[in-house]
Amino acid sequence: MLGRIIAFCAVFLLVFATAYDLEARRFGGSFKFKSSSSYAKPKWSGSRKPKAAPSRTAQNTRGAATTRNVSSAQARGSNLARTPTNHFSSTKQKAAYQNYQSQQQSKFQGRSITSKSKAASRPLYQKAARNARTSSGNYWDRRDNFYGGWNAPNYVYFGAPSYGMWDGFFLGYMLSHAMTPSYARLAYHHQHDPGMREWRTEMDTLAASNEELKAQLDALDAQVAELSGTAIDPTYLPAGVNADLVMPPDMVAELKPTFKLCTADKNGNYYAFGKLLEDQAGGQVNVEVVTTAGSMENLEGMQNGRCDGAFVQRNAFTTYADRNPDGAYNFERVSTPALEYAHLVCNRNSKVKAVGDLIGKSLLVGEEGSGTEVTWTEIVAVDDTYKEVSTRNVGGMSALQDVIAGRSDCMLYVASLNTQLMKQANNRGKELILVPVNDRNLDDKTYGEGVKFDGHIDQSGEQVYEFTDLPSEQYANIQDGFIFTQVKTLSVPVDMVASLEWKGQHPEVYNDLLAAVGGIQPSIDSLTDKR
């Protein structure tokens, strides 16, 4: 009996060893690469700018410390440690906005004929523009608090939502408080404003059939008459009333600075990150999400002013600096929101089982200027045998469809986890397979000035590449294996950068923007989480 047990164990070990060896060969002959669980976030003492050429010294600029976790940023005293004052996703602020949109604006029956375009010439508008970035607290929170407890009379909604630079709801509030001296003075000092005059004409018309409204207008006129002869102050506001509170919400939005954030294709996570920031920062900054081809185009946009901020694969900084040695890199890194993976997706009929099998095959390497193209360019730079791979600059859904149809053998797609594109790929398990990008020759080669490709350090001193693994069930339909289905591949961090010029122009709201960047990190973590 003991002999049978020993014999069985020996057979089992032989089978397991054989299977293990097969898997080891599939993964490039080695299991020495680090798993993604060992990935350590870069610890930056400050923001850095990449060098324009190897001879230059990396420069540090004061700014936000890099973070992926708000609590760790707090421990380091980062700008991101500050509690956001513009939490657009907060329940209170959303309720205030929805209250205006659904319960107030939709009730107005009138329509103004006074143009808002001329409002910029009004002194009160200019005062609002000056104060918009220094007002304490978020607009919608302040608006909600200002009107809290006031039940607007029905006649307020008989007019228009706005009259020139005046919010129709605020003018109704002014009329309702006609006996309050400060609001009577407001009506007096602005009685010649085109929007105010139009509002009064419309109210007089409505008062012909509304006794309550007529009584309020008479009370207001009596108070205004007592101020006759007082010098007109076109910037007058009651104490405690910020200038933006008297203006229509859509006009207030125009007062906020715009931060143009370059991302990538709408099917990728950069775009999703940007939309998260657009919502989070909406109280103080208008984040305008710009679609691009990816990292290299984003860096070009940072150079020419198209972008005020951008998401950039970390390997793109050095490549861009090499191609543009005279460039001035006037930006700082403000966060490292995610880790990206090299997804090599192949048609099953291509017989490509590992990155080394690409020799002589066709590969789609993303759009020109994308981070995917940068990654492939650097792989070729490290190991020139990959020059024998036939490549084309096609990316996104077009590339995926080409591979599914067999018009191309494979596509490379460098992105964080759970993008819409990879979800689409995972649904086509009959046609597609996810292939390891783990050529151990890459680990033995040197990059740049004698630095190994694995753990390559960029010009600002941060790690760029690491061999990691995708968990077995991440893309279950396209991850094959006899025993092990995790896929070894290259990974690279993604950084968010912000323009130092924009920072200098908008110092009042820059920290609010950084707070919003920290505020969206939990959502990004959830979006890019491993299975």
Protein Blocks (a to p, Z undefined) as FASTA:
>chain_A
ZZmmmmmmmmmmmmmmmmmmmmmmmnoopakbccfklpccdddfbdcdddfbfkbccddd
ddddddfbfklmmmnopaklpccfblfkbmklmmmmmmmmmmmmmmpmbdcfbdfklmmm
pmklmmmmmmmmmcgcjfklmmmmmmgoiacdfklmmmcfbehjacfklmmmmmmmmmpm
klmmmmmmmmmgmklmmmmmmmmmmmmmomklmmmmmmmmmmmmmmgoiacdfkbccehi
afklmpcfklmmmmpccddddfbdfkbmklmmmmmmmmmmmmmoccdddddfbjmlmmmm
mmnopagbdcddfklmmmmmmmmmmbccdbddfbdfbccdddddddfklopabfklmgop
acdebjehiaklmmmmmmmmmmmmlmmpccdddehjllmmmmmnopafbdcddddehiak
lmmmmmmmmlpccdddfbfklmmpcehjhpafehpacfkopafbdcddddfklmmmlcgc
fklmcdcdddddddddddfklmmmmmmlmmmmmmmmmmmmmmmmmmmpcZZ
